[in-house]
């Protein structure tokens, strides 16, 4: 397995309303949970979290090194909470995974290339989806799905989910006919394009064999 990014965290004993005091000190609270894993409360320096998230990108596998533990934990970002005004990170959920168990994750779609239809003034390219749900082993999880729009030359030329070239071992959970990108005449853009809500939090990831981690966290680590 190739070398992964890693983040250093410390065990956390503060919980509930007292967590606010950690944030005032530049410390971000978090939790680690997952299949066959006891929930572990942790904390980390805010500056370190910001640097790590900037380097990580997408929905990539990495390791969490908990101070005092011998072995690192393979994990994926489950959720990042941010202050609505300052956008500072206020909480991080780490989902520990088994490298031998398949997971589901929403992976961002990245468009590359230039559509001949645009350069020729024929029309514009409408993007249909910002992300796709995929299933694979954690070690096979792509940070993004790249879509080359270089073949879109005429109005109504379309790329669907079924046209995508996925990495080996990766299965997409979406209808093959679902539109990913399409060329529309400029006058039709407003009618054809569907607004997409921008979600800044990392993609949600779920271990297929264990779907109750979130409920365990909500019962055991209620934080204000």
N, C-alpha and C positions, 0 to 999 in steps of 0.2 A: 504494500500500500504506500503511495507517495506521501511525503512529509506533509503534515497538515499545519495550518495555523493553530495557535494555542493562546489561551487567555488564562492568567493567574487570578484566582479568587481566594478569599478567606472565609472560614466558617463564620456564620452570623448568629449571635445570641439575642440581638435586639429584634423585637417584633411589634406589631400593632401600631399604636399612635407614636411610640418612641422612635419609629423608623424615620420620622421627620427630622429628628436631630442628626441622623446620619447624613441625610441629604444636605443639610446646612453645612456639614463638614466636607462636602465634596465627595461623599461616599454613596455609591449606588447599591441598593439592595437587590437581591435576586433569589431565585430558587432553581434547583435542579430536580427534575423528576422524569419518569419514563417507565417503560415496561420492566417489571420485576425490580424496581429501584425505589428505595425509601426516599421520601421527599427530604431534600437537604437545603436549608436556608444558607445563603452565602452573601458576600458583599465584595465590592471591588471599587477601585478609585475611578472617579468619573472621567478623568483625562485618559486613563487607560482604556476604558470602555469606548470612548469616542474614537480613539485611534484604531482600536480593534474592529469596530463596526465599519469604519471607512475602508479598511483593508479587506474585510471579509466579502462584502457585496453579495447580492443574490441570496441563494439558499444553499450555502456550502457546508460541508462537513468539517468540523474542527475538533480540537480537544480542550477540555476544561481541566486545569490543574488546580486541585483544591489543596491549599496549604495543610500539611500534616498527613496527606494520603500518598501512598507509594505510587499508585498507577493513575495516569490521566484517564479522563472519561470522554469517550467519543460522543459528540453532541451536535445538535443543530439548534439555531435560534427558533424558539417557539413564539415569542412575542417580545416586543420592546414597547414600553410605555413612555410617553414623553409629556412634559408640561405643555399644555395647550397654548400658552403665551410665549414662553421662552424656548420651547422645543428641546430643553435639556432632558436627557434620559433620566427617568425616575424609577424604573424597575426593568429587570431583564429576566425572562423565563428561558432556561436552558432545557431542552428535551434530550435526555440521554438516550442513545439508541444502541441496538445490538447490530454489529456489522454483518451478522448472518440473517437478519430479518428485514424484509422489504418494508418500505415506508411510503407514505403519500405526501407530496409537497406541492404547493403552488409555486411554480417557477416563472420568473419574468420572461416575456417575449421581447427580443431585441431585433430590430429591423436594420439590415445592412444593404449597401449597394444603392444604385440610383435607377429608378424606373424610367425606361425610355419614353413612356407616355407623358411623364412630367417634363423631361428635357425637350420633347417635341411639342409641348403645349397642347397635347391631346386631352389631358385631364389630370386629376390629382389622385393620390393614393389614400384610401381610407383604411385605417387600422381597426380591426374588429375586436381584438381582445388584448388586454395588457399582460395576462399571465395564463398559464395552463396548469392543470393538476396532473402530475405524473406519478408513476409508481415504479420503484426500483430499490436496489440495495443502497444503503447510505453511501458506500464508496463509489457508486455509479451516478449519484445525484448531480446533474449539471447545474452550474450556477445560473445559467440562462439558456433559453432556446433561441438560436439564431435563425432568422428568416431572411433569405436573400430575395429582394424585390426586383432584381435586375432583369427578370423575364416579363415584367408587366409592361406591355407595349400599347395595348388598345383598351378602349372603354369596355368595361365588364370583364376584363382579364382578372382572374381571381386566384388566390392561394387559399386552400382550405387546410384543415387539420390533417386530412388524409394525404396531403402533398408534402408534409413536413418530413425531413430526414432526421430521425431521432437517434441519439447515441445508442450503442448496443446495450441491451438489458433494460432500456427505459420504455415504459408503456404509458401512453397518454390516456387520460380519462375524459374524453370529449367526443362528440359525434364527428365522424370523418368529414361530413359535409359542412361543418361549422366554418364560417368565414374568418380568415386570419387577416387578409388584406385584399383590397379590390380597387380597381381603377374606376373612377366615376367622372363624368363630365363636370366641369367646374360649376356650372349652374345647378348641379344636383347635389353638391357637397352638403349643404345644410339639411337637405331632406334625407340623404343616405347615412350621414355620420351619426352614430349614437353616442351621446356623452358618456364618458367613462369616469367613475369616481376614482380619484387618485388616493391610494392607500400608502402611507409612508412606513407603516410597521412592516417588518419582515414577514415573508409568507408563512402561513399557518402550516404546521407539519403534524402528522398524526401517525403513530405506529399502528399498523393494521391490526395486530393481535392485541392491542391494549388501547382502549378508547376512553378510559375513565381517569386519566391523569389530571385533566383539568378539574374534574369534580373533587379529586383528592386535594388538589392545591387550594381550591376555594374553601374547603372545609377546614383545612389546617393552617392556612397562612393568610388570613384576612388582614389586609393592610389598608390604611387610609391614605 
